[in-house]
């Protein structure tokens, strides 16, 4: 009696849970055959929750394409590839169809999802035109822009657009990965751009990167730091970045034992503005330190 009672309880519990994956799959198949694609998507979604087999993801992807709901299709084909390595090619083709459909429909949010899926699964299938559309119309994260901007630049309709996109790529590199990578892109675009306005932005970015790199090296490698600070000053001489680089240049030269060269850099930072600010105060403090460090009897002033 106890065994029978347990068996009955199990049956009731199963019944209470509703249809399983197979039942939802059959519902989806029937809805798909009757061209009720919204119902098919809903049924296949329930089926994959009960057991995400590869064939269920493939069916959900196909229904998403036919509905169309390209974001659903992207998710399904991404999961198809993850669940069965032998079906990566099929998943890639499905994502490509989803990208084509999303672009035609003007569904740029879905296009972003599809394109990022393609980039992670089969980068060689990612289309630069899609990337250009996404970066123009949809907000993206810095990590996404790292992947999308070079692709978009390759598909840009003209040099100015390509240069602007590459400048944005340099900005993202500076903010997320490293200035050492970013500054190479700034230099490259500066050599080719014909836009004076873009050049100003690129120079500021290059100067900010050079300043950061100088600060990274100033304590341990002052000679290396000097080169970075000089590049920052050259790129943005009349900006706060350039003035901070002059202070950094003074620190680098002090680290080399060149107190006269350091004093000249600090004096240049002070003389670069008529309105004293934190940069001026820092430069003056450094000049006072140099004065206090002179040997007794040395009353000479550093030559400007």
C-alpha positions in Angstrom: 0.0 0.0 0.0 2.8 2.4 0.8 4.6 1.7 -2.5 1.3 2.2 -4.4 0.7 5.5 -2.5 4.2 6.7 -3.5 3.6 5.8 -7.1 0.3 7.6 -7.1 1.9 10.7 -5.6 4.6 10.7 -8.3 2.0 10.5 -11.0 0.1 13.5 -9.5 3.3 15.5 -9.1 4.2 14.9 -12.8 0.7 15.8 -13.9 0.9 19.0 -11.8 4.1 20.1 -13.6 2.2 20.2 -17.0 3.5 19.0 -20.3 7.1 18.0 -20.7 9.6 18.9 -23.3 8.2 16.4 -25.8 4.7 17.7 -25.5 5.8 21.3 -25.9 7.9 20.3 -28.9 4.9 18.6 -30.5 2.8 21.8 -29.9 5.6 23.9 -31.5 5.8 21.5 -34.5 2.1 21.8 -35.0 2.0 25.5 -34.7 5.0 25.8 -37.1 3.3 23.7 -39.7 0.2 25.8 -39.4 2.3 29.0 -39.8 1.5 30.2 -36.3 5.1 31.2 -35.6 4.4 33.2 -32.5 2.8 30.1 -30.9 5.7 27.9 -32.2 8.2 30.2 -30.6 6.3 30.1 -27.3 6.1 26.3 -27.3 9.7 25.8 -28.3 10.8 28.1 -25.5 9.0 26.0 -23.0 10.5 22.9 -24.5 14.1 24.1 -24.2 13.5 25.1 -20.6 12.5 21.5 -19.9 15.5 20.1 -21.8 17.6 22.2 -24.2 18.5 19.6 -26.9 20.2 20.8 -30.0 17.3 20.0 -32.3 15.0 22.1 -30.0 17.3 25.1 -30.3 17.4 24.6 -34.1 13.6 24.6 -34.2 13.4 27.7 -32.0 15.8 29.5 -34.3 13.9 28.6 -37.4 10.6 29.8 -35.8 12.3 33.0 -34.7 13.4 33.7 -38.3 9.9 33.0 -39.6 8.0 35.1 -37.0 10.3 37.2 -37.3 12.0 37.8 -34.0 15.7 38.0 -34.8 16.8 38.4 -31.2 15.1 35.0 -30.4 16.8 33.5 -33.5 20.2 34.8 -32.4 19.8 33.3 -29.0 18.7 30.0 -30.4 21.4 29.6 -32.9 24.0 30.6 -30.4 22.8 27.9 -28.0 22.6 25.4 -30.9 26.3 25.9 -31.5 27.1 25.6 -27.8 25.1 22.4 -27.4 26.4 20.6 -30.5 29.8 21.4 -31.9 28.9 19.5 -35.1 26.2 22.0 -35.9 28.2 25.2 -35.7 28.0 25.6 -39.4 24.2 25.4 -39.3 24.1 27.8 -36.4 26.4 30.2 -38.3 24.1 30.1 -41.4 21.1 30.8 -39.2 22.8 33.8 -37.6 23.7 35.1 -41.0 20.0 34.8 -42.1 19.0 36.6 -38.9 21.5 39.4 -39.6 20.2 39.9 -43.1 16.6 39.9 -41.9 17.2 42.3 -39.0 19.0 44.8 -41.4 16.2 44.7 -43.9 13.6 45.2 -41.2 15.6 48.1 -39.6 15.7 46.2 -36.3 19.1 47.5 -35.3 18.8 46.3 -31.7 18.3 42.8 -32.9 21.1 43.3 -35.5 23.5 44.1 -32.6 22.6 40.9 -30.8 23.0 38.8 -34.0 26.2 40.4 -35.0 27.9 40.0 -31.6 26.8 36.3 -31.7 28.4 36.0 -35.1 31.6 37.6 -33.9 31.9 35.2 -31.1 31.0 32.1 -33.1 32.4 32.7 -36.6 34.1 36.2 -36.9 34.8 35.6 -40.6 31.0 35.8 -41.2 30.7 39.1 -39.5 29.8 41.8 -42.0 31.4 45.3 -41.8 28.2 46.9 -43.1 26.2 45.4 -40.2 28.8 46.7 -37.8 28.7 50.2 -39.3 24.9 50.2 -39.0 25.0 49.1 -35.4 27.6 51.6 -34.2 25.6 54.4 -35.9 22.2 53.5 -34.5 22.5 51.4 -31.3 24.2 52.2 -27.9 27.0 49.7 -27.3 29.3 48.9 -24.4 33.0 49.7 -24.6 33.8 46.0 -24.9 31.4 45.7 -27.8 32.9 48.8 -29.5 36.3 47.2 -29.4 35.0 44.4 -31.6 32.7 46.5 -33.8 34.6 49.7 -34.6 37.5 48.2 -36.7 34.9 46.1 -38.6 32.8 49.2 -39.2 35.8 51.3 -40.3 36.6 48.7 -42.9 33.1 49.2 -44.4 33.1 53.0 -44.1 31.9 54.8 -47.2 34.7 57.4 -47.1 38.0 58.2 -45.5 36.6 60.7 -43.1 34.1 58.3 -41.7 36.8 55.5 -41.4 39.2 57.9 -39.6 36.5 59.0 -37.2 35.6 55.4 -36.4 39.3 54.5 -35.9 39.7 57.5 -33.6 36.8 56.2 -31.6 38.5 52.8 -31.5 41.7 54.4 -30.1 39.6 56.2 -27.4 38.1 52.8 -26.4 41.5 51.2 -26.3 42.7 54.0 -24.1 39.8 53.6 -21.7 39.6 49.8 -21.5 42.8 48.0 -22.5 46.0 50.0 -22.7 47.3 53.4 -23.9 50.2 51.5 -25.5 47.8 50.1 -28.0 45.7 53.2 -28.2 48.5 55.6 -29.0 49.6 53.5 -32.0 46.1 54.0 -33.4 46.1 57.7 -32.7 49.4 58.1 -34.5 48.3 56.1 -37.5 45.1 58.0 -38.0 46.8 61.4 -37.5 49.2 60.5 -40.3 46.3 60.0 -42.7 43.4 62.2 -41.6 42.5 65.3 -43.7 40.1 66.7 -41.1 41.5 69.4 -38.9 38.7 69.0 -36.4 39.2 65.3 -36.1 43.0 65.9 -35.8 42.4 68.1 -32.8 40.5 65.3 -31.0 43.1 62.7 -32.0 45.9 64.9 -30.7 44.2 65.3 -27.3 43.8 61.5 -27.1 47.4 60.9 -28.1 48.6 63.5 -25.5 46.4 61.9 -22.8 47.9 58.4 -23.6 51.4 59.7 -23.7 50.9 61.4 -20.3 49.6 58.2 -18.8 52.5 56.2 -20.2 55.0 58.8 -18.9 53.5 58.5 -15.4 53.7 54.7 -15.6 57.5 54.9 -16.2 58.6 58.1 -14.3 59.7 56.4 -11.1 61.6 53.4 -12.5 62.5 54.5 -16.0 62.8 58.3 -16.1 64.5 58.3 -19.5 61.6 56.4 -21.1 59.1 58.6 -19.3 60.8 61.7 -20.7 60.1 60.6 -24.2 56.4 60.1 -23.4 56.1 63.4 -21.7 57.7 65.2 -24.6 55.2 63.5 -26.9 52.3 64.7 -24.8 53.7 68.3 -24.8 54.2 68.2 -28.5 50.6 66.8 -29.1 48.8 69.3 -26.9 51.1 72.1 -25.8 48.5 74.6 -24.7 46.2 72.3 -22.9 46.0 71.1 -19.3 47.3 67.8 -20.5 50.3 69.4 -22.0 51.0 71.4 -18.9 50.7 68.3 -16.7 53.1 66.7 -19.1 55.6 69.5 -18.4 55.4 68.8 -14.7 55.9 65.1 -15.5 58.9 66.0 -17.7 60.4 67.9 -14.8 60.0 64.9 -12.5 61.6 62.6 -15.2 64.5 64.9 -15.5 64.9 65.1 -11.8 65.0 61.3 -11.7 67.9 61.5 -14.2 69.7 64.0 -12.0 69.2 66.8 -14.5 67.9 69.5 -12.1 68.4 72.4 -14.5 66.4 70.6 -17.2 63.8 69.8 -14.6 63.6 73.5 -13.5 63.1 74.5 -17.1 60.2 72.2 -17.5 58.6 73.4 -14.3 59.1 77.0 -15.3 57.4 76.3 -18.6 54.4 74.8 -16.8 54.1 77.9 -14.6 54.5 80.4 -17.5 51.9 78.6 -19.7 49.0 80.3 -17.9 48.2 83.6 -16.3 45.6 82.0 -14.0 47.3 79.9 -11.3 45.8 76.5 -10.7 46.7 73.1 -9.3 49.2 72.5 -12.0 50.9 75.8 -11.4 51.0 75.1 -7.6 52.5 71.6 -8.3 55.2 73.1 -10.6 56.0 75.8 -8.0 56.4 73.2 -5.3 58.8 71.3 -7.4 60.8 74.4 -8.2 61.0 75.1 -4.4 62.3 71.6 -3.8 65.0 72.1 -6.4 66.0 75.4 -4.8 66.2 73.7 -1.4 68.3 70.9 -2.8 71.1 73.2 -4.1 74.5 72.9 -2.5 75.4 75.6 0.1 76.8 78.7 -1.6 75.0 78.0 -5.0 72.9 81.1 -5.5 72.6 80.8 -9.3 69.1 80.8 -10.9 68.2 78.2 -13.5 68.4 79.8 -16.9 64.9 79.9 -18.5 
